[in-house]
Each structure stands twice: as structure tokens, then as C-alpha cells.
């Protein structure tokens, strides 16, 4: 079973995932400077929506600690983390995390995301999430994706609805965000809620391929380069 999880993790790491103007791949050691700079420049923008930042959160030590945790989660099929880059200049603009992967009768996960202040409200994260749906549903074989947002996070609500999520409920004091237990609005997306065309196995891709998600075209590059 562990060998299966490792092979799945390696398959996802094999190529950047391209969607519209962005591409995504797992974080690497060489991304440390860009990640620290983006988080530092956006900290006042991000902190109201995230768990309390550790005192050393903007240090190289903290970044490499995150890399270790990401590797552990992906190698045991518990979660997968991607950084999001703008294709035109390879600027790091944010990140997406597939969390709490549950197998057995559930076959579900939750999803979280963040975007740097200078890149917010420009449609980049809409493209990133849309590009990840085939990975989650077809390669990870997930049946249901869940997401939770603060009630006043209007932009996040709109983003989730735009990529197909449906509002499903309300959870009191659901998560501890910015140092306080806060209510959340709950969203869900099923594999049957949106039409996603099958995509070929990563290691068999020989040329660029396009796929249509919710009426939009997204391209997956076969290049093994990590950009």
C-alpha cells in the first residue's frame, strides 16, 4: 500500500500542471526565497484568513519544515501541496493544498488556497483550482472535495462557486483562524457535479493536450522540466 502511495505521489510530481495563465507544481527547496518574499509582502493581507502564524513563520527554517511535512503527507496519501506560478514570468503568486485525504467509504478531501496580495482578484486562483480538478478526481480518485470559508470572505465564496462548488451548510466555531475559533460556511463539490474529460497517464504524455472544464479550455504540458 505504501508503494502505491509513493508511486501516486511521484506521478503527480512528474510535470507542472498548466491551467490558463498559471502552472502548479509541488514546492521545492529553491522556491524558499520567492515563498518568503511573497508571504512577507502579503502578511497583513493573509493573516485574517489563516491560522496564527508561528513566530518564525518567515524564516528559511520554517519553510524547510513545511517541505518535510509536505513530503510526509504526499508519500502517505494524506495530502498534496502545490505552489502556483504565473506562466508569463514564473512569478510565485500563491499556493493550493489538498488536505485530509480520506479513503475507504469516504474517498474525500478538503482544499485550501492562498494568493499574494498583488495577485488577488485577477482570476489566477480560479484557473489554478480548475486545473487541479482533474488531478483530484481522476488521478487521486476522490469522490468529494470540501472547502470552508469565513462568512465575510466574499471573494473566496465567489471563487468556489465559480469553479462549481455548492454551498452546503454552516459550522459554528469550526476552525481557529487568526487566533480565534470562528464560524465557517461549508462548500462541497462532487465528481458528478462537473464534466471533466479523461486525461492520459503523465508518463505517456507526448505532446501538449487540452481539456475542457466547465466550458473552459486548460492545457497540460508534457514537459518534465520543473520550471
N, C-alpha and C positions, 0 to 999 in steps of 0.2 A: 504493500500500500504506500509506504514512504517513497519507493522508487517511482510510483505513478505520480505522486505529488511533485517530486523533483522534476520529472520529465515535463509535466504540465507547466511548471514554473519556467523552465528553460525555453519551452516553446513560446511563451508569452514574451520573454526577454529577447527573442531572436531578432525581431525587427521593430523599428519605430512604427507606431500606429498613426496613420495620417488621416486627418479629417478637416476638410476645408482649408483654412489658413493656419492650422496648428498641427503639430505632431506630438506624440507622447511616447515616453519610454521610462523604465524603472530608473530611480536615482542612482548616480554613480559618485565615486569619490571626487572626481574632477568637477562636479557640479557645486561643490561646497561654497566657493566664493560667490557665485551667482545667487545661490539659495540664501545665504546670509545677507547679502546686499538687498535682495528683494524683500525679505522678511523685515529687515531693519527699516527700510524706507516705507514699509506699509504697516508697521506695527500699530499705530493709532487707528488705522482703518480696520485691521483684522481682529484686534483683541476683544471688541464687544461681542464677536460671534464665535469665539473659540474658548476651549478650556484655559484656565490660568496658565500663562507661560512660566516655565521654571526660570529661576534667576539666571541660569547660564544658557538660556534658550538660543541666544545669538552668538554662540561660540562654536568653534570647529569641533570641540569635544562633543557637544550636544548633537551636531549634525552627524558625526560618525556613530554616535549611539543610536540615532534614528536608523542609519543604514543597517546596523546589526539587527535591529528589531524587524525592519522590513524583510531582510533576508530570511530570518527565522519564520516569519509569518508566511511568506511565499513558498518556502520549502516544505511547509507542513499544511499548505492549502487553507490557511486561516485568513489570509488577506493579501492584497496586492496593491502596491503604491506606484503611481506614475507621476512624473513631472510633465508639465505642459509647456511647450516651446512655440513661439511664433515662427512660422516657416520662413518668412522673408529675411529675417536677420538672426535667427536662432536665439532670440531673447527668451529667457525664462520668464513665464508670465503667471505660473501658479501650479497647482497640483490637484490630483484626484486620488482618492483612496477607496478601494473595495475592501470593506471591513466585515468582520463577524461572519465569515462564510460558514454556513451550516449545511451539513449533508444529511443523509438518512431521509426521513419523510419530509423534511423542510425544503432542502435544495434552495436556500435563500441567502441573501447577503444584505448589508447596508452600504450606502455610498456617501462619501463626504467629499468636499471640494473647497478650494480657496483660490483667490486670484489677487494678484498685486494691485494696489490702488490705481496705478496709472493705466492698467489694462482692464479695469472693471467697466461693465455696461457697454461693451463693444462687440458682444456676440461670441467672443473666443471660447468661453466655457460652454456655451450651447453647442458649439461644434465639437468640443472635446468630449462632452458626455454622449453626444450622438455617436461619435466614433467608437466609444467604448462599449456601446450596447451589444454589438456582435461578439465582442470578446467575452462579455459576461454571459450572454445567453447561449451562444453557440460553442465556444471553446471551454468555458468553465461549467457549462451545462446547468446554469442557475435558472430556477423557475420564477423566482420573485425577488425584486430589488426594493428595498425600503430606504426612505430618507426622512429626516426630521429637521424642521426649521423653527427658529424663533418666530412667534406670531408677528412681530414687527419687521421681519426680514422680507420685505415686499419683493425685492429683486430676486431672492432665492426662490420664493414661491412662483414667480413668473417663469423663471428658468426651468424649474422642474415640470411645470405644466406644458411648457413649450416643447420639451422632448418627450412628452407622453405620460408623465406621472399623473396620478389621480389623488386628490385629497381624500384621506380615509378616516381621519379622526383627530383627536386632541388628547395629549397626555400631560397631566399636571406634574410639575416639578420633575421633568423627565431626565434632564441632563444638567450637570453642573458646568455652567458656562460663565466665563469671566468671574469666577469666584462665588457664584450663587446658583442654587438649584432653580431652574427656570422651566416654565411651560413650553411645550413644543407642539407644532402642527405636524401630523404624520401623513406621509405620502407613500404610495406604492405603485409599482409597475410590474406587470406580469409579462411573460414571454408571449402570451397570446394577445396582448394589448396593442402590439405594433408589428407590422410586417417587416421582417429582416431577411434579406436574401442570404442563402448559404455562402460561406467564404471558404476558399481552399485551405488545406493544411499549410502552415507557414513555410515549412521546408520544401514544399513543392511549388511555391510561387516562382514564376519565371519572368513575369512582366507585371507592370502596374495594372491593377484591377480596380474597377469602380463598383460601388454598391449603393443602393437607394434605401434610405431610412426616412420614413415619414415624408416621402416626396422629395427628399434632398439627396444629392449625389456626394459620396465621400470616397476618397481614394486611399488604398492601402499600398504602400511602397514595398517592393520585394527586397530592397537593398538591405544588406546585413550591416551596413555602416550604422554606428550609433549616433551620428550627427553630433 
